[in-house]
Amino acid sequence: MKHSLILDRIKYLILGPGLICTTSLVMAQNTYTINDTTADAMLSGQNPTLNYGVAGTLAISPASSAKGAFDSVLMFNTAAAVSQFNTSYGAGNWTITGLTLSLASNFGTQGTQPTSGILNTVNGGSFGIDWLADDSWVEGAGGGNGAANGAVDFNSISSLLAPGYDSLGTYTYTPPGNNVYANYSLSLDANLVSDAAAGGDVSLYFYAADNQVGYVFNSKDFTGNPSNHPELTFTVTATPEPSTISLFVAALGGFLLLRRQRAKLELKA
């Protein structure tokens, strides 16, 4: 009985910290969805000086389209996501392993003509996404008809790109149907990941990558039901801190010590 009590105490002292650490990592929340942008705007090639910052729709299409080129810009704020992961894992103890962008529209069916007469017919195709170093652009208050208010517009594209940008790749748009999210796994570009993990604003720029795409999706100002605003979902994994690693090393050493102690006690018995 005495030997058994001694062994139980050794187990607790050696294995307890490691088990507690393991449990906390397993229970930590490893995803977070930002369910809206903080700013967004579509940019019209046929109306290059007009701002559409509070229009309910964003669009992507090439210059060869019937209604001309449309690019779009979105900004997400990552502060709440970073705060959750810092609480769950500790600051600096997690790494981004996935960033998924989700877009939807009430005009999500192939061949549909959106209600707004300035927009192109919905059509599948390819589009590109860039990470922007510049988060200083102004969304503006131009509605669906646009407004010359000095905020972001098609003529702003060169200034949006000037501070620096990284291509996140080319993506395929296949109209999924009305009010159905299409999900895009963003390339884990180093600047994008660093920007997202900093807990501030992250800006993305969208443009046509072929002469076919006619993509229309909801902005943060779309008021229909369901609203289906743009979303950005983080997936992270724990990055064990040195103290955590030390606990596991100690636990492993403890197993060996425990086996030796048990053998000694058995010999004495």
C-alpha positions in Angstrom: 0.0 0.0 0.0 2.8 2.4 0.9 4.6 1.7 -2.3 1.4 2.3 -4.3 0.9 5.7 -2.7 4.4 6.7 -3.5 3.9 5.8 -7.1 0.6 7.7 -7.4 2.3 10.8 -6.0 5.1 10.5 -8.5 2.6 10.1 -11.4 0.7 13.3 -10.3 3.8 15.4 -10.0 5.3 14.2 -13.3 2.3 13.9 -15.5 -0.1 16.5 -14.1 1.4 19.6 -15.8 1.7 17.9 -19.1 -1.8 16.6 -19.1 -3.2 20.1 -18.1 -1.3 21.7 -21.0 -2.5 19.1 -23.5 -6.1 19.5 -22.4 -6.0 23.3 -22.8 -4.6 23.0 -26.3 -7.2 20.5 -27.4 -10.1 22.6 -26.1 -8.8 25.9 -27.6 -11.0 27.3 -30.4 -8.9 27.1 -33.7 -11.3 29.0 -36.1 -12.8 32.4 -36.2 -15.1 33.9 -38.8 -15.1 37.7 -39.4 -18.7 38.0 -40.7 -18.4 41.4 -42.4 -16.0 43.9 -43.9 -15.2 47.2 -42.4 -15.1 48.9 -45.8 -15.7 47.8 -49.4 -16.4 49.4 -52.8 -16.7 48.5 -56.4 -14.8 50.4 -59.1 -16.3 51.1 -62.5 -14.2 51.4 -65.6 -16.9 53.2 -67.4 -17.4 55.6 -64.6 -13.8 56.0 -63.4 -14.3 59.1 -61.2 -17.4 57.8 -59.4 -17.4 56.2 -56.0 -19.7 53.3 -55.1 -18.7 52.9 -51.4 -22.2 52.2 -50.0 -23.7 50.3 -52.9 -25.1 47.0 -51.9 -23.1 45.2 -54.6 -19.5 44.5 -55.5 -18.5 43.3 -58.9 -15.6 41.9 -61.0 -15.6 41.9 -64.8 -13.2 42.6 -67.7 -13.0 45.8 -69.9 -14.4 43.7 -72.8 -17.7 43.2 -71.0 -20.8 45.0 -72.2 -20.9 47.3 -69.2 -17.1 47.6 -69.0 -14.6 46.7 -66.3 -15.4 46.3 -62.6 -12.8 45.8 -59.9 -13.6 45.7 -56.2 -11.8 46.4 -52.9 -12.5 44.9 -49.5 -11.1 45.6 -46.0 -11.5 43.3 -43.0 -10.4 44.1 -39.5 -8.8 41.1 -37.7 -8.6 42.5 -34.1 -11.4 40.3 -32.7 -9.9 37.1 -34.3 -6.4 37.8 -33.0 -7.8 38.6 -29.5 -9.6 35.2 -29.4 -6.5 33.3 -30.4 -4.3 35.2 -27.9 -6.8 34.3 -25.2 -6.9 30.7 -26.2 -3.3 30.0 -26.9 -1.3 33.0 -25.6 0.2 35.8 -27.6 2.7 34.4 -30.1 1.7 30.8 -29.5 -0.5 30.3 -32.6 0.1 30.3 -36.3 -2.4 30.9 -39.2 -2.8 27.8 -41.3 -5.8 28.9 -43.4 -7.7 32.0 -44.5 -10.9 31.3 -46.3 -12.9 34.1 -48.1 -16.6 33.5 -48.5 -18.7 35.6 -51.0 -22.4 35.3 -51.9 -25.1 37.2 -53.8 -28.8 37.4 -54.5 -27.7 37.4 -58.1 -25.7 34.1 -58.1 -27.2 32.2 -61.0 -25.5 31.9 -64.4 -26.9 34.3 -67.0 -28.8 36.5 -64.5 -28.9 40.2 -65.2 -28.6 42.2 -61.9 -31.3 44.8 -61.2 -28.8 47.6 -61.5 -28.4 48.5 -65.1 -24.7 49.4 -64.8 -23.7 45.8 -63.9 -22.8 43.0 -66.3 -24.6 39.7 -66.6 -23.5 37.0 -64.2 -21.0 34.7 -65.8 -18.4 32.1 -64.7 -14.8 32.8 -65.2 -11.5 33.6 -63.5 -10.6 36.5 -61.2 -7.5 37.5 -59.3 -7.0 38.7 -55.7 -4.1 40.9 -54.5 -3.2 41.7 -50.9 -2.7 45.5 -50.6 -0.2 47.1 -48.3 -2.3 50.3 -48.3 -5.2 50.3 -45.8 -5.7 54.1 -46.0 -8.2 54.1 -48.9 -11.6 55.7 -48.1 -14.8 53.7 -48.8 -16.9 56.8 -49.6 -20.6 57.3 -49.5 -21.5 56.8 -53.2 -24.6 54.6 -53.6 -25.7 52.5 -56.6 -25.6 55.4 -59.0 -22.2 56.5 -57.9 -21.0 59.8 -56.7 -18.0 62.0 -57.5 -16.9 62.5 -53.8 -13.2 62.0 -54.0 -13.3 58.6 -52.3 -11.9 55.3 -53.8 -12.8 54.9 -57.5 -11.5 53.2 -60.7 -8.9 56.0 -61.1 -7.6 55.2 -57.6 -6.3 51.7 -58.7 -2.7 52.9 -59.4 -2.5 54.6 -56.0 -4.0 51.5 -54.3 -1.2 49.4 -55.7 1.6 51.9 -55.3 2.6 51.2 -51.7 3.0 47.5 -52.5 0.8 44.5 -53.3 1.2 40.7 -53.5 -0.7 38.4 -55.8 -2.7 35.8 -53.9 -3.4 33.9 -57.1 -6.2 33.3 -59.6 -9.5 31.8 -58.6 -12.4 30.3 -60.5 -15.9 31.6 -60.2 -18.7 29.2 -60.9 -22.1 30.8 -60.1 -23.3 28.7 -57.1 -26.9 30.0 -57.1 -28.7 32.7 -55.3 -27.7 33.3 -51.6 -25.1 30.5 -51.7 -21.6 31.2 -50.4 -18.6 30.4 -52.7 -15.5 29.7 -50.6 -12.0 30.6 -51.7 -8.8 29.4 -49.8 -6.4 32.3 -50.0 -2.8 31.8 -50.6 -0.8 32.1 -47.3 1.4 34.8 -48.6 3.8 36.0 -46.0 2.7 39.6 -46.0 -1.0 38.6 -45.9 -0.4 36.3 -43.0 1.7 38.8 -41.1 -0.9 41.5 -41.7 -3.8 39.3 -40.6 -2.0 38.2 -37.4 -1.2 41.8 -36.5 -4.8 42.5 -35.5 -5.5 45.5 -37.7 -7.0 46.1 -41.2 -6.4 43.8 -44.1 -7.2 45.0 -47.7 -7.9 42.9 -50.7 -8.2 43.9 -54.3 -10.2 41.9 -56.9 -10.0 42.1 -60.7 -10.9 40.0 -63.8 -8.3 37.4 -64.8 -10.0 36.5 -68.1 -12.5 38.0 -70.6 -15.4 35.9 -69.3 -16.0 36.5 -65.7 -19.1 38.5 -64.5 -19.0 38.2 -60.8 -21.5 40.0 -58.6 -21.5 39.6 -54.8 -23.0 41.4 -51.8 -21.2 44.2 -50.0 -21.5 45.0 -46.3 -24.2 47.5 -47.2 -26.5 45.0 -48.8 -29.8 44.9 -46.8 -31.6 42.0 -48.3 -32.6 38.9 -46.3 -30.4 37.0 -46.0 -27.7 39.6 -46.2 -24.8 37.2 -46.9 -22.1 39.8 -46.4 -18.4 38.9 -47.2 -16.7 36.7 -44.6 -13.1 35.8 -43.8 -12.5 32.7 -41.7 -9.2 32.1 -39.9 -7.9 28.6 -39.1 -4.9 28.4 -36.7 -2.8 25.8 -35.0 -1.0 26.1 -31.7 2.7 26.9 -31.7 4.0 25.3 -28.4 6.0 27.8 -26.3 9.3 26.7 -24.8 7.7 26.1 -21.3 5.1 23.8 -22.9 7.8 21.8 -24.7 9.8 21.6 -21.4 6.7 20.1 -19.7 6.4 17.4 -22.2 10.1 16.6 -22.0 9.8 16.5 -18.2 6.8 14.2 -18.5 8.7 11.9 -20.9 11.7 11.7 -18.5 9.2 11.1 -15.7 7.9 8.0 -17.4 11.5 6.6 -17.4 12.0 7.5 -13.7 8.6 6.0 -12.8 9.6 2.7 -14.5 12.9 2.6 -12.6 11.1 3.4 -9.3 8.6 0.7 -9.9 11.3 -1.9 -10.6 13.1 -1.0 -7.4 10.0 -1.3 -5.3 9.2 -4.7 -6.9 12.7 -6.0 -6.0 12.3 -4.8 -2.4 8.9 -6.5 -2.2 
